[in-house]
Amino acid sequence: GPLLNLPIDAVQVFQIATSRYGADLGRSASSVINVVTRSGSNSMRGTAALFTRDDAWQAQPTTIDKLDEVPPFDRQQISGAFGGPVRRDRLFWFASAEYRDQDGGVTAGTRVPETRSIVRSFAPAPLRDKLWSLRLDSAGAANRYMARYAGEWATDTAASAAERALGSATQRQEALNRYNSVLGTWTSAPRGNFVNSLSASISTFLNSTQPVVIAPQLTFPSLQDGASFRMPQETRQTRLQFADTASLVRGAHSLRFGGELQRIDAEFILGVFQQGRIEFIEDFA
């Protein structure tokens, strides 16, 4: 299913296992990604970063046709993180956020009946993406508690693979993504040779993809005009997870065991051919 993206400043360490991973990592079709997020400490510390790009600052590739329009592109990414103690040696907090503002373009075609030609240009393709997370940790002699909330809100205007090569500006689609996740963990070590970790989480995901205009699809031999007949689409998912793992060490032997329970409620809505489609056998009659 969909996975949550995290602000880069919130990641302490990550591990990617692509094969021969143990059964304790659970099932997976191809790989397992394990991410440990950062926590606060007794010191107040923070970071901030800015990354920016602009088409005015970059050289064009030697293969580009100098008569073509320069592809529009600019991006600004701002990130920051801060953490510290709520109560020294006992309770800590850590917060992070990241924002991406990107303006690009996708290739689009326009029919010009007067000259019986199809003119290539660029249609706007903006992207806005916000990530954030907030984590609380409580540490004791034998017990540690952690609670984390993380979210992602993103909007994107782009085109599908087929539409990027043949579509007009109206063939673009607007995507809206909302992801929220709450995670709680209780780690207990009542004895020096035994550790148990209990986790519970709930996450919600929403993707809504809408056409930029409401119109029938006009399919010409060399161009797709009007709105895509594949829209609108919507995906909703709510995932509830419980997991428990335990580790026991006796002499030279160690034993790990546990289990996981998931409940997933998902819905997919596909509204195809709502405005119809007209097929043309010639680009120009």
C-alpha positions in Angstrom: 0.0 0.0 0.0 1.0 3.7 0.1 3.9 4.6 2.3 4.5 7.8 4.3 7.2 10.2 3.2 9.2 11.8 6.0 11.1 15.1 6.2 14.8 14.3 5.6 15.8 16.0 8.8 13.6 13.5 10.8 15.5 10.4 9.6 18.2 9.2 11.9 19.1 6.0 10.1 17.5 3.7 7.5 18.1 0.2 6.3 17.1 -1.4 3.0 16.9 -5.2 2.7 16.4 -6.5 -0.8 16.9 -10.3 -0.3 17.6 -12.9 2.2 16.0 -10.9 5.0 14.8 -12.7 8.1 11.2 -13.7 8.9 11.1 -11.1 11.7 10.8 -8.4 9.1 7.5 -9.7 7.8 6.3 -10.3 4.3 7.3 -8.3 1.3 7.2 -8.7 -2.5 10.7 -7.3 -3.2 12.3 -5.3 -0.4 12.0 -4.1 3.2 12.7 -0.5 4.2 13.2 0.2 7.9 13.4 3.9 9.0 14.3 5.1 12.5 13.3 8.7 13.2 15.2 11.1 15.4 14.2 11.9 18.9 14.9 14.9 21.2 17.6 15.0 23.8 18.6 17.0 26.9 20.0 19.7 24.6 18.0 22.2 22.5 19.2 21.6 18.9 17.9 22.4 15.5 18.8 22.5 11.8 17.6 24.4 8.8 18.2 24.0 5.0 17.4 25.7 1.7 17.8 24.1 -1.7 16.8 26.0 -4.9 17.0 25.5 -8.7 16.0 27.7 -11.6 16.1 27.1 -15.4 18.0 30.4 -15.7 21.0 29.0 -13.9 21.5 25.8 -15.9 22.9 25.0 -19.3 20.8 23.3 -21.9 21.9 19.9 -23.2 23.8 19.9 -26.5 21.1 17.8 -28.2 18.3 20.3 -27.6 16.9 22.2 -30.6 17.8 25.8 -30.0 14.6 26.8 -31.8 12.4 25.1 -29.3 11.1 26.7 -26.2 13.3 26.4 -23.1 11.6 23.9 -20.7 10.4 25.9 -17.7 11.5 24.7 -14.3 12.2 26.1 -10.8 12.2 24.5 -7.4 12.5 25.7 -3.8 12.9 23.3 -0.9 12.9 24.5 2.7 13.4 22.1 5.6 14.0 22.4 9.3 14.0 20.4 12.6 14.2 21.2 16.3 14.1 19.2 19.4 14.9 19.3 23.1 13.7 18.3 26.6 10.3 18.7 28.1 11.6 17.3 31.4 15.4 16.6 31.5 16.3 12.9 31.4 12.6 11.9 31.2 10.6 13.5 28.4 11.8 14.8 25.1 10.2 16.3 21.9 11.3 16.5 18.3 9.6 18.3 15.4 10.5 18.6 11.7 9.0 20.0 8.5 9.8 20.2 4.8 8.2 22.2 2.0 8.7 21.9 -1.7 7.5 24.5 -4.2 8.1 23.5 -7.8 7.1 24.9 -11.1 7.7 22.8 -14.2 6.2 22.1 -17.6 4.9 19.2 -19.6 5.0 19.0 -23.4 1.6 19.8 -24.9 0.3 20.1 -28.5 -2.1 22.6 -30.0 -4.0 22.1 -33.3 -3.8 25.1 -35.6 -6.4 24.6 -38.3 -5.3 27.7 -40.3 -1.9 26.2 -41.0 -3.0 22.6 -40.6 -0.2 21.9 -38.1 0.3 20.8 -34.5 2.4 23.3 -32.5 4.4 21.9 -29.6 4.8 24.0 -26.4 4.9 23.6 -22.6 1.9 23.6 -20.3 2.3 24.5 -16.6 3.0 21.6 -14.2 3.2 23.0 -10.6 3.9 20.8 -7.6 3.4 21.7 -3.9 4.5 19.2 -1.2 4.4 19.6 2.6 5.8 17.1 5.1 5.9 17.2 8.8 6.4 15.1 11.9 6.2 15.5 15.7 7.6 12.9 18.1 7.5 12.6 21.9 9.7 10.2 23.9 9.5 9.2 27.6 12.4 7.2 29.0 12.5 5.3 32.3 14.6 2.6 34.0 12.7 -0.3 32.4 10.2 1.3 30.1 10.3 3.6 27.1 7.3 5.2 25.4 7.2 6.9 22.0 4.4 8.7 20.2 4.7 10.1 16.7 2.4 12.0 14.3 3.5 12.5 10.7 1.7 13.9 7.7 2.0 14.7 4.0 -0.1 17.0 1.9 0.7 17.3 -1.8 -0.8 18.7 -4.9 0.5 18.0 -8.4 -0.6 19.0 -12.0 0.9 16.7 -14.6 0.1 14.3 -17.4 0.1 10.5 -17.8 2.8 8.8 -19.8 0.6 8.5 -22.9 -0.6 12.1 -22.6 3.0 13.5 -22.2 3.8 12.5 -25.8 0.5 13.2 -27.5 -1.7 15.3 -25.3 -2.9 18.9 -25.3 -2.8 21.2 -22.3 -6.3 20.1 -21.3 -5.1 16.5 -21.1 -3.4 17.2 -17.8 -4.7 16.0 -14.5 -4.6 17.5 -11.0 -3.7 15.1 -8.2 -4.4 15.7 -4.5 -2.7 13.5 -1.8 -3.3 13.5 1.9 -1.5 11.1 4.3 -1.7 11.1 8.1 -0.2 8.6 10.5 -0.1 8.2 14.3 2.2 5.7 15.8 2.7 4.6 19.5 5.4 2.3 20.9 6.0 0.8 24.3 9.3 -0.9 24.8 9.8 -2.8 28.1 13.0 -4.4 29.5 12.0 -5.9 32.8 15.1 -8.1 32.9 18.6 -7.6 31.4 18.1 -10.5 29.0 14.5 -9.8 27.8 13.1 -6.9 25.8 9.5 -6.6 24.5 8.2 -3.9 22.0 4.5 -3.3 21.4 3.4 -0.9 18.6 0.1 0.4 17.4 -0.6 2.7 14.5 -3.4 4.1 12.4 -2.9 5.8 9.1 -5.2 7.3 6.5 -4.5 7.9 2.8 -6.5 9.9 0.2 -5.7 10.4 -3.4 -8.0 12.3 -5.7 -7.2 12.8 -9.4 -9.3 15.2 -11.4 -9.1 16.5 -15.0 -8.1 20.2 -15.3 -11.2 20.8 -17.5 -14.6 19.0 -17.9 -15.0 18.0 -21.5 -15.1 14.9 -23.8 -11.9 13.4 -25.0 -11.1 14.3 -28.7 -8.7 11.7 -30.1 -6.9 12.7 -33.3 -4.3 10.4 -35.0 -1.4 12.7 -33.8 -2.9 14.3 -30.7 -5.3 13.8 -27.8 -7.3 16.9 -27.1 -10.1 17.7 -24.6 -10.1 16.0 -21.2 -8.8 12.5 -20.4 -11.6 9.9 -20.3 -9.8 8.1 -17.5 -10.7 10.8 -14.9 -11.8 11.3 -12.2 -10.2 8.7 -9.9 -10.1 8.5 -6.1 -8.4 6.1 -3.6 -9.1 6.1 0.1 -7.4 3.8 2.6 -7.4 3.4 6.4 -4.9 1.1 7.9 -4.9 -0.1 11.5 -1.8 -2.0 12.7 -0.7 -3.8 15.9 2.7 -5.5 16.3 4.6 -7.1 19.1 8.2 -8.4 19.1 10.2 -9.9 21.9 13.9 -10.9 22.3 15.2 -13.3 24.9 18.9 -14.0 25.4 20.1 -17.1 27.3 23.8 -17.7 27.4 25.0 -18.1 23.8 21.5 -18.4 22.4 19.0 -15.7 21.4 15.3 -16.1 20.5 13.1 -13.5 18.7 9.4 -14.0 18.3 6.3 -11.9 17.8 3.3 -11.2 15.6 1.4 -8.6 13.6 -2.2 -7.8 13.0 -3.5 -5.4 10.3 -6.9 -4.2 9.2 -7.1 -2.3 5.9 -10.2 -0.6 4.7 -9.8 0.6 1.1 -12.0 2.0 -1.6 -11.1 2.8 -5.3 -13.5 4.9 -7.4 -12.9 5.0 -11.2 -15.1 7.4 -13.2 -14.3 6.6 -16.8 -16.0 7.9 -19.9 -18.2 10.3 -18.0 -17.9 13.0 -20.7 -17.6 10.5 -23.6 -14.9 10.3 -26.3 -14.9 11.2 -30.0 -12.5 9.5 -32.5 -11.3 11.4 -35.5 -9.6 9.6 -38.5 -7.7 12.8 -39.6 -5.8 15.5 -37.8 -7.5 18.1 -40.1 -10.7 17.4 -42.1 
